[in-house]
């Protein structure tokens, strides 16, 4: 596919119409930044089957746009996401095996689709991120937390395992197997300061500044080469999954070779020589 074809197939956010959603809200800020809000504050922003379907809808709607970053937050000031709504968990227990497997594929597919968006995803977390809420936070690239933030793998409390929604894979890679095991087996809460110390969160931000800081990080990302950021995310994610140093080098080499053929790299070099800010186009 040529550069012209790529540009023609990329939706421009200034003309973007967000999809109709029931459990989530989606808005576009200036500077190609998108905000996704989990919008069930009356139910502690807990998850239902419809929400997992809408995660897929959102990811599909955004993946081919010129968005530079996505911020995920919980509505209200009490909680990020309390996991699956226990008042509706009977829906799951009443499913047959095949129906439940289809649900699992929808649920895991929704979080995986957000995780694999071609641009960075930032979680702005206040209050609890429990069970599936922890999984959603782990699916993001960057986690900024308020002092009220707390994480727990609540799955064993309801007879399930940490092998849910990608949590066992993500948690181990972030905090190491020993810490992941303790968090998974005890279901204890990990507070904001500990989360930042062990790598579960990037840093703690005052509650009143949390969203503004998430926007600032998104703006810092958006100021850089779109192609460079997207290829960086691809390299970081894919190289967690490959099993050899040689395979990682091959992926890096291919990505860098592609970027040198794009317009943003020579523009950045010219801007450096001319002592001005680069004008990135993503072309």
C-alpha positions in Angstrom: 0.0 0.0 0.0 1.4 3.4 -1.0 1.7 6.4 1.4 -1.2 8.1 -0.6 -3.4 5.0 -0.1 -2.6 5.0 3.6 -3.6 8.6 4.0 -6.8 8.1 2.1 -7.8 5.2 4.4 -7.1 7.2 7.6 -10.1 9.0 9.1 -9.3 12.5 10.3 -10.5 13.1 13.9 -11.7 16.6 13.1 -14.4 15.0 11.0 -14.9 12.0 13.3 -18.3 10.9 14.5 -17.9 8.8 17.7 -20.0 5.6 17.7 -23.2 5.4 19.8 -22.4 3.8 23.1 -24.4 2.8 26.2 -21.7 2.0 28.9 -18.9 4.2 27.7 -18.5 7.7 26.4 -16.0 8.8 23.8 -14.8 12.4 23.1 -12.2 14.0 21.0 -10.0 16.7 22.4 -7.9 19.2 20.5 -4.6 17.8 19.2 -5.8 14.4 18.1 -6.3 13.1 21.7 -9.3 10.9 22.5 -10.8 10.3 25.9 -12.7 7.1 26.7 -14.8 7.2 29.9 -16.2 4.1 31.7 -19.6 5.6 32.3 -21.4 3.6 35.0 -20.7 5.6 38.1 -23.8 4.5 39.8 -22.5 0.9 39.6 -18.9 1.7 40.5 -18.1 1.7 36.8 -18.4 -2.1 36.8 -18.3 -4.1 33.7 -21.2 -5.8 31.9 -21.4 -7.9 28.8 -22.4 -4.8 26.7 -19.3 -3.0 27.9 -16.9 -5.6 26.5 -18.8 -5.4 23.2 -18.3 -1.6 23.2 -14.6 -1.9 23.9 -14.4 -3.8 20.6 -16.6 -1.1 18.9 -14.4 1.7 20.2 -11.1 0.1 19.2 -12.4 -0.7 15.7 -13.7 2.8 15.3 -10.4 4.4 16.4 -7.7 2.1 14.9 -7.7 3.7 11.4 -8.0 7.3 12.5 -5.1 9.8 12.9 -5.5 9.8 16.7 -2.2 10.2 18.5 -3.2 8.9 22.0 -6.2 7.5 23.9 -6.9 8.3 27.6 -9.1 5.9 29.6 -10.7 7.0 32.8 -13.6 6.2 35.1 -16.7 8.5 35.5 -17.1 10.2 38.8 -14.4 10.6 41.5 -14.9 7.3 43.4 -13.5 4.4 41.3 -11.8 3.6 38.0 -13.5 0.2 37.4 -14.7 -2.3 40.0 -14.6 -5.3 37.7 -17.5 -7.3 36.5 -20.9 -6.2 38.0 -21.6 -9.0 40.5 -25.4 -8.3 40.3 -25.1 -9.5 36.7 -22.6 -12.4 37.2 -25.5 -14.9 37.0 -25.6 -14.1 33.3 -22.2 -15.8 33.0 -23.0 -18.8 35.3 -26.1 -19.5 33.2 -24.2 -19.7 29.9 -23.4 -23.0 28.3 -19.8 -23.8 27.6 -19.9 -22.7 24.0 -21.8 -19.5 24.8 -19.4 -18.7 27.6 -16.4 -19.3 25.3 -17.9 -16.8 22.8 -18.4 -14.3 25.7 -14.8 -14.8 26.8 -13.5 -14.2 23.3 -15.6 -11.0 23.1 -14.3 -9.8 26.5 -10.7 -10.7 25.9 -10.9 -9.4 22.4 -12.2 -6.0 23.5 -9.3 -5.5 25.9 -6.8 -6.9 23.4 -8.1 -4.5 20.7 -7.5 -1.5 23.0 -4.1 -2.9 23.9 -3.1 -3.2 20.3 -4.3 0.2 19.1 -1.5 1.6 17.0 -1.1 4.7 19.2 -0.4 4.9 23.0 -3.2 4.3 25.5 -3.0 6.1 28.9 -5.0 5.0 32.0 -5.9 7.8 34.5 -6.8 5.8 37.6 -8.5 7.0 40.7 -10.0 4.7 43.3 -10.2 0.9 42.8 -9.2 -1.0 39.7 -10.4 -4.4 40.7 -10.6 -7.7 38.8 -11.5 -6.7 35.2 -10.7 -3.1 36.1 -7.1 -4.2 36.9 -7.1 -6.1 33.5 -8.2 -2.9 31.7 -5.5 -0.9 33.4 -2.9 -3.5 32.5 -4.0 -3.3 28.8 -2.9 0.3 28.7 0.6 1.4 27.8 0.9 4.0 30.6 -0.8 4.1 34.0 -1.0 7.4 36.0 -2.6 7.0 39.4 -4.1 9.3 42.0 -3.2 8.7 45.7 -6.7 7.0 46.0 -5.9 4.4 43.4 -5.7 0.8 44.5 -5.4 -2.4 42.5 -6.4 -6.0 43.2 -6.8 -9.2 41.3 -10.1 -10.1 42.8 -10.7 -13.2 40.6 -10.0 -15.8 43.3 -12.6 -14.1 45.5 -15.3 -15.2 43.1 -14.0 -18.6 42.3 -12.1 -17.6 39.2 -8.4 -17.4 38.4 -6.0 -14.6 37.5 -5.9 -16.2 34.0 -8.5 -13.7 32.9 -8.5 -11.0 30.3 -4.8 -11.2 29.8 -4.0 -10.4 33.4 -1.7 -13.3 34.1 0.5 -12.3 31.1 0.5 -8.6 31.7 0.9 -8.6 35.4 3.9 -11.0 35.4 5.7 -8.8 32.9 5.1 -5.6 34.8 6.0 -6.7 38.3 7.8 -10.0 38.0 6.6 -13.6 38.7 7.0 -13.4 42.5 5.1 -10.2 43.1 2.5 -11.3 40.5 2.0 -14.6 42.4 1.4 -12.9 45.7 -1.0 -10.3 44.2 -2.9 -13.1 42.4 -3.1 -15.6 45.2 -4.0 -13.2 48.1 -6.2 -10.8 46.1 -4.9 -8.1 48.4 -5.1 -4.4 47.4 -2.0 -2.7 46.1 -2.1 1.0 46.9 -0.9 3.8 44.7 2.6 4.3 46.2 3.4 0.6 46.2 2.0 0.3 42.6 4.4 3.0 41.5 7.3 1.4 43.4 6.9 -2.1 41.9 6.2 -0.9 38.3 2.4 -1.5 38.3 1.9 2.3 37.8 4.1 4.8 36.2 3.7 7.5 38.9 1.4 9.0 41.5 -0.3 12.3 40.6 -2.4 14.5 42.9 -6.0 13.7 42.4 -7.0 17.1 41.3 -4.3 17.0 38.6 -4.7 13.4 37.4 -6.7 14.1 34.2 -4.7 17.2 33.3 -1.5 15.2 33.7 -2.9 12.4 31.5 -3.7 15.1 28.8 -0.2 16.6 29.2 1.4 13.2 28.6 -0.8 12.6 25.6 0.1 16.1 24.2 3.8 15.3 24.7 3.3 12.1 22.7 1.3 13.9 20.1 4.1 16.4 19.6 6.4 13.7 18.3 6.6 11.9 14.9 3.3 9.9 14.5 5.1 7.2 12.6 7.9 7.0 15.1 5.6 6.7 18.0 3.5 4.0 16.3 6.5 2.0 15.3 7.9 2.4 18.8 4.7 1.0 20.3 4.8 -1.9 17.8 8.4 -2.7 18.7 7.9 -2.5 22.5 4.8 -4.7 22.4 5.9 -7.3 19.8 9.3 -7.7 21.5 7.7 -8.7 24.7 6.3 -11.6 22.8 9.2 -12.8 20.7 11.6 -15.4 22.2 15.0 -14.3 20.8 17.3 -11.3 20.7 17.8 -11.9 17.0 14.0 -11.7 16.3 13.8 -8.5 18.3 16.7 -7.0 16.3 15.0 -8.0 13.0 11.7 -6.3 14.0 13.6 -3.1 15.1 15.7 -3.0 11.9 12.6 -3.4 9.7 10.7 -0.6 11.5 13.6 1.8 11.4 14.2 1.2 7.7 10.5 2.0 7.0 10.6 5.2 9.0 13.7 6.5 7.1 11.6 6.4 3.9 8.9 8.6 5.4 8.7 12.4 5.4 8.9 13.0 9.2 12.5 11.9 9.7 14.1 14.3 7.1 11.8 17.0 8.4 13.0 16.5 12.0 16.6 16.7 10.9 15.9 19.8 8.9 14.2 21.4 11.9 17.1 20.5 14.1 19.6 22.2 11.8 17.3 25.2 11.4 16.7 25.5 15.2 12.9 25.3 14.9 10.1 22.9 16.0 9.5 20.1 13.5 6.3 20.0 11.5 5.3 16.4 11.6 2.7 15.1 9.2 2.7 11.4 9.7 3.5 10.9 6.0 
